[in-house]
Amino acid sequence: MNREYSTQMEAARKGIITEEMKTVAKKEQMPEEELMALVAEGKVVICANINHKCLDPQGIGSMLKTKINVNLGVSRDCKDYDEEMKKVMEAVSMGAHAIMDLSSHGDTSPFRRKLTSECPAMVGTVPVYDSVIHYQRDLSTLKARDFIDVIRLHAEDGVDFVTLHCGITRKTIEQIKKHKRKMNIVSRGGSMVFAWMSMTGEENPFYEYYDEILDICREYDVTVSLGDACRPGCLADASDVCQIEELVRLGELTSRAWEKDVQVLVEGPGHMPLDQIEANMKLQQTICKGAPFYVLGPLVTDIAPGYDHITAAIGGAIAAASGAAFLCYVTPAEHLALPNLDDVKQGIIASKIAAHAADIAKGVRGARELDDRMSDARRTFDWEAQWKCAIDPDTARRIREERKPEHDDSCSMCGKFCAIRSMNKSLSGEHIDIL
């Protein structure tokens, strides 16, 4: 591909406003030059692999609208790729900005290529998962080169960002043993890297060969998402030595990536008490110099299986309001099963509510426009206008239709006792009939 730059970051540093930057600036109601400066600093990321031709570019940064990621993919117990593709397109139609393919079974390459040829959302993967599947060999038999070759394969396939667990080293093995975490490591990729180091006696290949990995990412403009292998998997492990020590290393790795013009996301917790979330977001911003923070939740309690989309939305709203830029959705099936289509929908809606609430709190450009329009529509009982403003118009419309009131200027809760109806009539000098 003939162009004057390798990555969006390099273009920004050269003063080049790319087509992707123009698209993002328009969506964010931001001057192109302002956005370009943020990309140059690494405070905004535009994940855009040169081989993802159907991509609708999005910007990720704490000063932009909070973005939503949806995790999908097949497993040994649920292996229907067609069903997963339906979930992908449904997620995109509901407003998901990114899809992470976390498939852990079968030939993953055709599905991944289908994603990057048909899905307009950003596509992410975790190459360490695919290493075992791709080579069909036990983890302990894989070599460092095998992991790196899979990263290149994903880059060639058009993946926009890859989660790499670069931050744990052999030192982490001793830390985990010494500090006696309640949940140890709950990151699937992190546990695989930990197991590989334990079985082979070698250093983490994603850390040891980080510079070579960065060269691959630079070639295809793949964004590195620095995975937090030691993210807390329960409230008891939040903000412990293992989590914070890894975060410090991720800060160092962020700087090394930026030296090669490679864009970076930094991943964060996890499970965390509500009162610790803001401090964690500020700490990450300091240590990682403003690189966009990508969080799973955080889930603010451990005792709500079946409702973890709600516990995650509570934590996600606080995290995003405090500086997180990218929320990984959580579904009601979290900790229980592979999510079905309804789980996916509920997870997306919960995450969108959290993101939107945070954007209003942060004063993001244009964030409150729909809320103000909704208020006008409610005051005038303009139901069609309300559906257009709603995050989930189908559900809102269905509830009203199923329980429709006698009079259109009310709902079946209040009827003629409706405060809005009474005020409208009072202010226009009309008689207020209640009975």
C-alpha positions in Angstrom: 0.0 0.0 0.0 1.6 3.3 -1.1 1.2 6.0 1.5 3.5 8.4 3.3 3.0 6.7 6.7 2.8 3.3 8.3 0.4 4.0 11.2 -2.2 6.6 12.2 0.2 7.7 14.9 3.0 8.3 12.4 0.7 10.2 10.1 -0.4 12.4 12.9 3.2 13.1 14.0 4.0 14.1 10.4 1.0 16.5 10.3 -1.0 14.3 7.9 -4.7 14.2 8.5 -5.8 10.7 7.2 -9.2 9.8 5.8 -9.8 7.9 9.1 -9.1 11.0 11.1 -11.5 13.0 9.0 -14.2 10.5 9.6 -13.6 10.3 13.3 -13.4 14.1 13.7 -16.8 14.5 12.1 -18.4 11.9 14.3 -16.9 13.5 17.4 -17.7 17.1 16.4 -14.0 17.9 16.8 -11.7 20.0 14.6 -9.5 17.7 12.5 -6.3 19.4 13.8 -7.3 18.8 17.4 -7.9 15.2 16.8 -4.6 14.8 14.9 -2.7 16.2 17.8 -4.3 13.7 20.2 -3.5 10.8 17.9 0.1 12.0 17.7 0.3 12.0 21.5 -1.2 8.5 21.8 -4.2 9.9 23.8 -6.6 8.9 21.0 -6.3 5.6 19.1 -7.9 4.9 15.7 -7.7 1.1 15.2 -7.5 0.6 11.5 -5.6 -2.3 10.0 -4.6 -1.5 6.4 -6.3 -4.8 5.3 -9.6 -4.2 7.0 -11.2 -2.6 3.9 -14.8 -2.3 5.1 -14.0 -0.6 8.4 -16.0 2.3 9.6 -13.3 4.1 11.7 -13.8 5.0 15.3 -11.7 7.0 17.7 -11.0 5.8 21.2 -9.9 8.3 23.9 -11.2 9.7 27.2 -12.2 13.0 25.6 -14.2 11.3 22.9 -17.5 9.4 23.2 -17.0 6.2 25.1 -16.8 3.2 22.8 -18.2 -0.3 23.4 -16.6 -3.7 22.6 -18.5 -7.0 22.2 -16.7 -10.3 22.9 -17.9 -13.2 20.7 -16.5 -16.4 19.2 -17.1 -20.2 19.3 -16.0 -22.7 21.9 -15.8 -26.5 22.0 -19.3 -26.7 23.5 -20.8 -24.0 21.2 -19.2 -24.2 17.7 -21.7 -22.7 15.3 -19.8 -20.0 13.3 -23.0 -19.0 11.5 -24.7 -18.3 14.8 -21.7 -16.2 15.9 -21.8 -14.2 12.7 -25.5 -13.4 13.3 -24.5 -12.1 16.8 -21.8 -10.0 15.2 -24.1 -8.3 12.8 -26.8 -7.8 15.4 -24.2 -6.3 17.7 -23.1 -3.9 15.0 -26.7 -2.9 14.3 -27.2 -2.2 18.0 -24.2 0.2 18.0 -21.2 -1.9 19.0 -18.0 -0.2 18.0 -15.7 -3.2 18.2 -16.0 -7.0 18.0 -13.4 -9.3 19.7 -13.2 -12.8 18.2 -12.3 -15.0 21.2 -12.9 -18.3 19.4 -11.2 -21.2 21.1 -12.2 -24.1 18.8 -11.9 -25.2 15.2 -10.4 -23.5 12.2 -10.6 -19.8 13.2 -9.0 -18.2 10.1 -12.1 -18.3 7.8 -14.3 -16.7 10.5 -11.7 -14.0 11.2 -11.3 -13.2 7.5 -15.1 -13.1 7.2 -15.2 -10.6 10.0 -12.6 -8.3 8.4 -14.3 -8.5 5.0 -17.9 -7.9 6.2 -17.8 -6.3 9.6 -17.6 -2.5 9.7 -16.7 -2.4 13.4 -13.2 -2.7 14.7 -12.0 -6.3 15.0 -9.8 -7.5 17.8 -8.3 -10.9 18.8 -6.2 -12.6 21.4 -3.5 -14.4 19.4 -2.3 -16.6 22.3 -5.7 -18.3 22.2 -5.3 -19.1 18.5 -1.8 -20.4 18.9 -2.9 -23.7 20.4 -5.8 -24.0 17.9 -3.7 -23.0 14.8 -0.9 -25.5 15.5 -3.2 -28.2 17.1 -0.5 -28.8 19.7 -0.3 -28.7 23.5 0.7 -25.4 25.0 4.0 -26.7 26.4 5.2 -27.8 22.9 4.8 -24.3 21.4 7.9 -22.2 20.8 8.2 -18.4 21.1 8.4 -18.2 17.3 5.0 -19.9 17.1 3.3 -17.2 19.1 4.9 -14.4 17.0 3.9 -16.1 13.7 0.3 -16.2 14.8 0.4 -12.4 15.6 1.6 -11.9 12.0 -1.2 -14.1 10.7 -3.8 -12.1 12.5 -2.3 -8.9 11.2 -2.4 -10.1 7.6 -6.0 -11.2 8.1 -6.9 -7.5 8.9 -7.3 -7.5 12.6 -7.4 -4.0 14.0 -6.1 -4.6 17.5 -4.6 -7.6 19.3 -4.6 -8.2 23.1 -1.1 -9.2 24.1 -0.3 -10.2 27.7 3.2 -8.7 27.6 3.2 -7.4 31.2 3.7 -10.6 33.1 7.2 -12.0 33.4 8.8 -14.8 35.3 8.9 -12.5 38.3 5.1 -12.7 38.3 5.2 -16.4 38.9 6.9 -15.7 42.3 4.5 -12.9 43.1 1.4 -15.0 42.5 2.8 -17.7 44.7 3.9 -15.3 47.4 0.9 -13.0 47.7 -1.7 -15.8 47.7 -4.4 -14.1 45.7 -7.9 -15.4 46.3 -8.6 -15.9 42.5 -5.0 -16.1 41.2 -5.1 -15.2 37.5 -8.6 -15.0 35.9 -7.4 -13.7 32.5 -7.7 -16.6 30.1 -4.8 -15.4 28.0 -2.8 -14.4 31.1 -3.2 -17.9 32.5 -2.0 -19.4 29.3 1.1 -17.3 29.3 1.7 -18.1 33.0 1.3 -21.8 32.3 3.6 -21.7 29.3 6.3 -20.0 31.4 5.8 -22.4 34.2 6.1 -25.5 32.0 9.0 -24.3 29.8 11.0 -22.3 32.2 11.3 -19.6 29.6 10.5 -15.9 29.7 7.2 -14.5 28.4 7.6 -14.5 24.6 5.3 -11.4 24.2 7.6 -9.5 26.6 11.0 -10.9 25.4 10.2 -10.4 21.7 8.2 -7.2 22.1 10.2 -5.1 19.7 9.7 -7.7 16.9 6.0 -7.8 17.6 5.9 -4.0 17.4 7.5 -4.2 13.9 4.7 -6.5 12.8 2.1 -4.1 14.2 3.7 -1.1 12.6 3.7 -2.8 9.2 -0.1 -3.4 9.2 -1.1 -0.6 11.6 -2.3 -3.0 14.2 -3.0 -1.4 17.6 -1.5 -3.2 20.6 -4.0 -3.7 23.4 -1.8 -4.4 26.4 -3.6 -7.1 28.3 -3.8 -7.1 32.1 -3.1 -10.7 32.9 -3.2 -9.8 36.6 -6.5 -8.0 36.5 -8.5 -8.7 39.7 -11.1 -11.5 39.3 -12.8 -10.7 42.6 -13.1 -7.7 45.0 -10.5 -9.2 47.4 -7.7 -9.0 44.7 -8.5 -5.4 43.6 -5.6 -3.0 43.6 -3.1 -5.5 44.9 0.6 -5.8 44.3 0.3 -8.1 41.3 -2.2 -5.8 39.5 -0.2 -2.5 40.2 3.2 -4.0 39.4 1.9 -5.2 36.0 0.4 -1.8 35.3 3.8 -0.2 35.9 5.3 -2.5 33.3 2.5 -1.7 30.9 3.4 1.9 31.2 7.0 1.1 30.1 5.7 -1.0 27.2 3.4 1.9 26.1 6.4 4.2 25.8 8.3 1.6 23.8 5.4 1.1 21.4 5.1 4.9 20.9 8.8 5.1 20.0 7.9 3.0 16.9 4.7 4.9 16.1 2.5 1.9 17.2 -0.8 2.8 18.8 -1.6 1.4 22.2 -4.6 0.6 24.4 -4.1 -0.4 28.0 -6.5 -2.9 29.5 -7.7 -2.7 33.1 -9.9 -4.4 35.7 -11.8 -6.6 36.3 -13.6 -6.8 39.6 -13.3 -3.9 41.9 -15.1 -2.2 44.8 -16.9 0.9 43.6 -14.9 3.2 45.8 -11.5 2.2 44.2 -12.5 2.7 40.5 -11.8 6.4 40.1 -8.3 6.1 41.8 -7.4 3.2 39.5 -8.4 5.2 36.4 -6.3 8.2 37.5 -3.3 5.9 38.3 -3.5 4.4 34.8 -3.6 7.8 33.2 -0.5 8.8 35.1 1.6 5.6 34.6 0.6 5.1 31.0 0.8 8.8 30.0 -2.8 9.1 28.9 -3.0 6.1 26.6 -6.7 5.1 26.3 -7.8 2.7 29.0 -9.9 -0.4 28.1 -11.8 -1.9 31.0 -13.9 -5.1 31.6 -16.6 -3.7 33.8 -15.3 -3.2 36.4 -17.8 -5.5 38.2 -18.6 -3.9 41.5 -19.8 -7.0 43.3 -19.1 -10.8 43.0 -22.5 -12.1 43.9 -24.7 -11.4 40.9 -24.3 -14.2 38.4 -27.0 -13.8 35.8 -27.0 -10.0 36.4 -23.3 -9.2 35.8 -24.3 -6.9 32.9 -25.7 -4.7 35.6 -22.8 -4.9 38.0 -20.5 -4.1 35.1 -22.6 -1.2 33.9 -22.4 0.4 37.3 -18.6 0.1 37.4 -18.3 1.0 33.7 -20.1 4.3 34.2 -17.8 5.3 37.0 -14.7 4.1 35.2 -15.6 6.0 32.0 -16.6 9.1 33.9 -13.2 8.9 35.6 -11.2 8.6 32.3 -11.7 5.1 30.8 -12.3 5.3 27.0 -13.4 1.8 26.0 -15.8 -0.5 27.8 -15.8 -4.2 27.2 -19.4 -5.3 27.5 -20.5 -8.0 30.0 -23.5 -10.1 29.5 -25.9 -11.9 31.9 -24.0 -15.1 30.9 -20.7 -13.9 32.3 -19.1 -16.6 34.4 -21.8 -19.0 33.4 -22.0 -19.8 29.6 -21.3 -18.6 26.1 -23.8 -15.7 25.6 -26.8 -16.2 23.2 -28.3 -13.5 21.1 -30.5 -12.2 23.9 -27.5 -12.1 26.3 -25.6 -10.1 23.7 -28.4 -7.6 23.4 -28.7 -7.1 27.1 -25.0 -6.7 27.5 -24.7 -4.1 24.8 -27.7 -2.1 26.1 -26.2 -2.1 29.6 -22.8 -1.0 28.3 -24.3 1.7 26.1 -26.2 3.2 29.1 -23.0 3.2 31.1 -21.0 4.8 28.3 -23.6 7.5 27.6 -24.0 8.4 31.3 -20.3 8.8 31.6 -20.1 10.9 28.4 -22.7 13.3 29.9 -20.7 13.5 33.1 -17.5 14.3 31.2 -19.1 16.9 29.1 -18.2 15.1 25.8 -19.3 17.2 22.8 -22.9 16.4 21.8 -23.4 13.8 24.5 -26.6 15.3 26.0 -28.3 16.3 22.7 -30.5 13.1 22.6 -31.4 13.5 26.3 -32.7 17.1 25.7 -34.6 15.9 22.7 -36.1 13.1 24.7 -37.3 15.6 27.4 -39.0 17.7 24.7 -40.7 14.6 23.3 -41.9 13.5 26.7 -43.3 16.9 27.5 -45.4 16.9 24.3 -46.3 13.2 24.4 -44.6 12.7 21.1 -44.1 8.9 21.3 -42.5 8.5 17.9 -39.9 11.1 18.7 -39.2 9.3 22.0 -38.5 6.0 20.2 -36.0 7.8 18.0 -34.2 9.1 21.0 -34.2 5.8 22.9 -31.2 3.5 23.3 -33.5 0.5 22.8 -36.5 1.8 20.9 -38.0 -1.7 20.2 -38.3 -2.6 23.9 -39.7 0.9 24.8 -42.3 0.7 22.0 -43.2 -2.9 22.9 -43.8 -2.1 26.6 -46.1 0.8 25.8 -48.0 -1.2 23.1 -48.5 -4.1 25.5 -49.9 -1.8 28.2 -51.5 1.0 26.3 -53.6 3.5 28.3 -57.1 4.7 27.5 -55.7 8.2 26.5 -52.6 8.8 24.4 -51.5 11.8 26.6 -50.5 9.5 29.5 -49.3 6.1 30.3 -51.1 3.2 32.1 -49.1 4.0 35.3 -50.6 7.5 35.9 -53.5 7.9 33.5 -55.1 11.3 34.1 -53.0 11.7 37.3 -50.0 12.3 34.9 -48.0 15.3 36.2 -46.9 16.3 32.7 -50.5 16.3 31.4 -51.7 18.3 34.3 -48.9 20.9 33.9 -49.5 21.2 30.2 -53.1 21.9 30.8 -52.5 24.3 33.7 -50.0 26.4 31.8 -52.3 26.6 28.8 -55.2 27.7 31.0 -57.2 24.5 30.4 -59.4 22.7 33.0 -57.6 19.7 34.5 -59.9 16.7 34.6 -58.6 13.9 36.9 -61.6 11.6 37.3 
